[in-house]
Amino acid sequence: MAGQPARATAARTRVSSPKWRARWAERVEPYLYIAPSLALLIIFTFYPIVRSLYLSLFLTNPLGEPRVFVGLEHYANALTTTFLKSMGVTLLFVLYTVPVGLLLGLALALLAHQPLKGTRFFQLVFSSPLAISAAIGSTIWVMMLNPVSGIVNYLLSLVGLSPVRWLTDPSWALPAVGMVSIWLRLGFNFVLMLSALQNVPEELHEAAMVDGAGFWAKTRHITVPMISPTLFFAAVVGVIHAFQVFAEIDIMTAGGPSDATNTVVYRIYQVAFRQYEFGSASAQAILLFIVMVILTYIQFRLGERRVHYQ
């Protein structure tokens, strides 16, 4: 009789064990699916951030190994040196490129969305910059903007305008690089806007036409509010991309002339891989990360109020 409770407990254990294993498998299985992506995030995102935080507190040797602890000295120096000037250049670059890129992408998408013959061809042409890398596109524009043999100055001479030193004049260099950046991002903005326009219910436009609304009235009161989530997304992504611009600067101007195009990311590259001051470069990278987080937060706080979600 004494052994009966023990045998009953063992039987219950054998019965409940498969259930427990099934529950455990259900809980663990989703994490196994995301484990590869999580590993990539840890290796290429989280670890570099933690490593940069660590290096920003030290003086390093040319190999990037920490040697002398300096605390927040690199951060204090960054806020009193040319870092602030580079941040100003970057903000100007954002103002030059993001609004113009969004407006051009929207305008081309509205044109290509019209029910006309040949729109497929123009959709292909307008989206073609997507297939061109920043390095190749920048190299092409360097040749086109050449002050002596470039086609842009040649076209200006045909209409009686004097040649412009696009990449060697401090007052023209940043707008010229911004123009190239807008062109490189135009395909992405165009595809986003066109996809959003194709999802706008046609019944709304038909009802507006019955009420006598014209093209601009429909665009202002129907199209733009309906695609506002896409506009908001494109604006946020465009600001982040503009803050991280590098290839166009490196190939076209190398930060010159007179630091007129020396953006924050390119300055961080110079400090790290030209001057081998990895601690200072890490501190500036952390400051840039903080600025981008603050700006993104402001965009969400101000922009989402005007976004119309269906």
C-alpha positions in Angstrom: 0.0 0.0 0.0 2.9 2.3 0.7 4.2 2.0 -2.8 1.0 3.0 -4.5 1.4 6.8 -4.0 4.9 6.6 -5.4 3.8 4.6 -8.4 0.9 7.1 -9.0 3.3 10.1 -8.8 5.6 8.5 -11.3 2.7 7.8 -13.6 1.6 11.4 -13.4 5.2 12.6 -14.1 5.4 10.4 -17.2 2.0 11.8 -18.4 2.9 15.5 -17.7 6.4 15.3 -19.1 5.4 15.4 -22.8 3.1 18.3 -22.1 5.8 20.2 -20.3 8.2 19.5 -23.2 5.6 20.7 -25.7 5.0 23.9 -23.8 8.8 24.5 -23.5 9.2 23.9 -27.2 6.5 26.4 -28.1 8.1 29.0 -25.9 11.6 28.5 -27.2 10.9 27.8 -30.9 10.2 31.5 -31.8 13.5 32.6 -30.3 15.3 30.0 -32.4 13.8 31.6 -35.6 15.0 35.0 -34.7 18.4 33.9 -33.3 20.3 34.4 -36.6 18.9 38.0 -37.0 19.6 38.7 -33.4 23.1 37.5 -33.7 23.7 39.8 -36.7 22.3 42.7 -34.7 24.5 42.0 -31.8 27.7 41.6 -33.9 27.1 44.5 -36.3 25.0 47.0 -34.3 25.0 46.5 -30.5 28.6 45.5 -30.1 30.0 48.5 -32.2 27.9 50.9 -30.2 29.2 49.5 -26.9 32.7 49.4 -28.2 32.5 53.0 -29.4 31.2 54.1 -25.9 34.1 52.3 -24.4 36.7 53.8 -26.7 35.3 57.3 -26.3 36.6 57.3 -22.8 40.2 56.6 -23.7 43.2 57.8 -25.6 44.1 55.1 -28.1 47.2 54.0 -30.0 47.2 53.9 -33.9 45.8 50.3 -33.7 42.7 51.4 -31.8 43.7 49.9 -28.5 42.8 52.0 -25.4 45.8 53.3 -23.5 44.9 56.2 -21.2 41.6 56.9 -19.5 40.4 60.4 -20.1 36.8 60.2 -19.2 34.5 62.8 -21.0 37.4 64.8 -22.3 36.8 63.8 -25.9 33.2 64.9 -25.7 34.2 68.3 -24.3 36.8 68.7 -27.0 34.3 67.7 -29.7 31.9 70.5 -28.6 34.5 73.1 -28.9 36.3 72.1 -32.1 35.4 71.8 -35.8 32.8 69.2 -34.9 30.2 71.9 -34.4 31.1 73.4 -37.8 30.7 70.0 -39.4 27.4 69.6 -37.7 26.3 72.9 -39.2 27.4 71.8 -42.6 25.4 68.6 -42.1 22.3 70.4 -41.1 22.6 72.6 -44.2 22.9 69.5 -46.3 19.8 68.1 -44.8 17.9 71.3 -45.5 19.1 71.3 -49.1 18.3 67.7 -49.9 15.4 66.3 -47.9 12.6 68.8 -48.8 13.6 69.1 -52.4 13.9 65.3 -52.8 10.5 64.7 -51.3 8.8 67.3 -53.5 10.5 66.0 -56.7 9.6 62.5 -55.9 6.0 63.4 -55.3 5.8 65.5 -58.4 7.2 62.8 -60.6 5.0 60.2 -59.0 1.9 62.4 -59.7 3.0 62.7 -63.4 3.7 59.0 -63.8 0.4 58.1 -62.1 -1.7 59.8 -64.8 -3.7 57.5 -67.1 -1.7 58.3 -70.2 0.1 56.3 -72.8 3.8 55.8 -72.2 3.6 56.2 -68.4 5.3 52.8 -68.0 8.4 54.1 -69.8 8.6 57.2 -67.6 8.1 55.1 -64.5 11.1 53.1 -65.5 13.1 56.3 -66.2 12.2 58.0 -63.0 13.1 54.9 -60.9 16.4 54.2 -62.7 18.6 56.0 -60.1 17.8 53.1 -57.8 20.0 50.9 -59.9 23.0 53.3 -59.6 25.3 53.1 -56.6 26.5 56.2 -54.8 30.1 55.7 -55.9 29.3 55.3 -59.6 26.8 58.2 -59.6 29.2 60.5 -57.9 32.0 59.6 -60.3 29.7 60.4 -63.3 28.7 63.8 -61.8 32.3 64.7 -61.1 33.0 64.5 -64.8 29.8 66.3 -65.7 30.5 69.1 -63.3 34.1 69.6 -64.4 34.5 73.4 -64.8 36.5 73.0 -68.1 35.2 69.9 -69.9 31.9 69.1 -68.1 28.7 69.0 -69.9 26.8 71.1 -67.3 29.0 74.2 -67.9 28.8 73.6 -71.6 25.0 73.7 -71.5 25.2 76.9 -69.4 27.4 78.5 -72.0 24.8 77.8 -74.7 22.4 80.1 -72.9 25.0 82.8 -72.3 25.8 82.0 -68.6 29.4 82.0 -67.3 30.9 78.7 -66.1 30.5 77.7 -62.5 33.2 76.1 -60.3 30.8 73.6 -58.9 33.1 71.6 -56.7 36.0 74.0 -56.1 34.0 77.1 -55.0 33.0 76.9 -51.3 29.7 78.6 -52.0 28.7 76.1 -54.7 30.3 72.8 -53.5 27.7 71.8 -50.9 24.7 72.6 -53.2 26.4 70.6 -56.0 26.9 67.6 -53.8 23.3 68.0 -52.5 22.0 68.0 -56.1 23.8 64.7 -56.7 22.5 63.2 -53.5 18.9 64.3 -54.5 19.3 62.6 -57.8 20.7 59.4 -56.2 17.7 59.2 -53.8 15.1 60.3 -56.4 14.3 56.7 -57.5 13.7 55.6 -53.9 11.4 58.6 -53.2 9.6 58.1 -56.6 8.9 54.4 -56.0 7.6 55.1 -52.5 5.3 57.9 -53.6 4.0 56.0 -56.7 3.2 53.0 -54.5 1.3 55.2 -52.1 -0.7 56.9 -54.9 -1.7 53.5 -56.3 -3.3 52.6 -53.0 -5.5 55.8 -52.8 -9.1 54.7 -53.4 -10.2 55.9 -56.8 -13.8 56.5 -55.5 -12.5 59.5 -53.6 -11.2 61.2 -56.8 -14.4 60.4 -58.6 -16.5 61.9 -55.9 -14.3 65.0 -55.9 -14.7 65.3 -59.7 -18.4 65.2 -59.3 -18.2 68.1 -56.9 -16.2 70.1 -59.4 -12.7 69.7 -57.8 -9.7 70.2 -60.1 -6.4 68.5 -60.1 -4.7 70.8 -57.5 -7.8 70.6 -55.2 -7.8 66.8 -55.4 -4.1 66.7 -54.8 -4.2 69.0 -51.8 -7.3 67.7 -50.0 -7.3 64.0 -51.0 -4.0 62.8 -52.4 -1.6 64.4 -49.9 -3.6 63.5 -46.8 -4.1 59.9 -48.0 -0.4 59.4 -48.6 0.8 61.3 -45.6 2.1 58.1 -43.8 4.4 57.5 -46.8 5.5 61.1 -46.8 6.3 61.0 -43.1 8.2 57.7 -43.5 10.2 59.2 -46.5 11.0 62.3 -44.5 12.3 60.4 -41.5 14.4 58.0 -43.6 15.7 60.9 -45.8 16.9 62.9 -42.7 18.7 59.8 -41.4 20.3 59.2 -44.8 21.4 62.8 -45.2 23.1 62.8 -41.8 25.0 59.6 -42.8 26.1 60.8 -46.3 29.6 59.8 -47.1 30.3 58.4 -50.6 29.3 61.6 -52.4 31.5 63.7 -50.1 34.5 61.4 -50.3 34.4 61.0 -54.1 33.4 64.5 -55.2 35.0 67.0 -52.7 36.8 65.0 -50.0 35.4 67.5 -47.5 36.6 70.6 -49.3 37.0 73.2 -50.4 37.8 74.9 -47.1 35.7 72.3 -45.2 32.6 73.6 -47.0 31.4 70.0 -47.4 33.0 68.4 -44.4 30.0 66.7 -42.9 30.0 65.0 -39.5 30.3 61.5 -40.9 33.2 62.4 -43.1 34.9 64.3 -40.3 34.6 61.2 -38.1 36.2 59.2 -40.9 39.1 61.6 -41.1 39.7 61.6 -37.4 39.6 57.8 -37.1 41.3 56.7 -40.3 43.5 59.6 -41.2 44.6 60.9 -37.8 44.1 57.5 -36.0 42.4 59.2 -33.0 39.8 56.4 -32.5 38.8 57.7 -29.1 37.9 61.1 -30.3 36.2 59.7 -33.4 34.1 57.4 -31.2 33.0 60.3 -29.0 31.9 62.2 -32.1 30.0 59.2 -33.4 28.2 58.9 -30.1 27.3 62.6 -30.2 26.0 62.2 -33.8 23.9 59.2 -32.7 22.4 61.3 -29.9 21.6 64.2 -32.3 19.9 61.8 -34.7 17.8 60.2 -32.0 16.7 63.6 -30.8 15.8 64.8 -34.3 13.9 61.6 -35.1 12.0 61.9 -31.8 11.1 65.5 -32.7 9.9 64.4 -36.2 7.7 61.8 -34.7 6.2 64.2 -32.1 5.5 66.9 -34.7 4.9 64.9 -37.8 2.6 62.2 -36.6 0.0 64.8 -35.7 -0.5 65.6 -39.4 -0.4 62.0 -40.6 -3.7 60.6 -41.7 -3.9 56.8 -41.1 -6.8 55.0 -42.7 
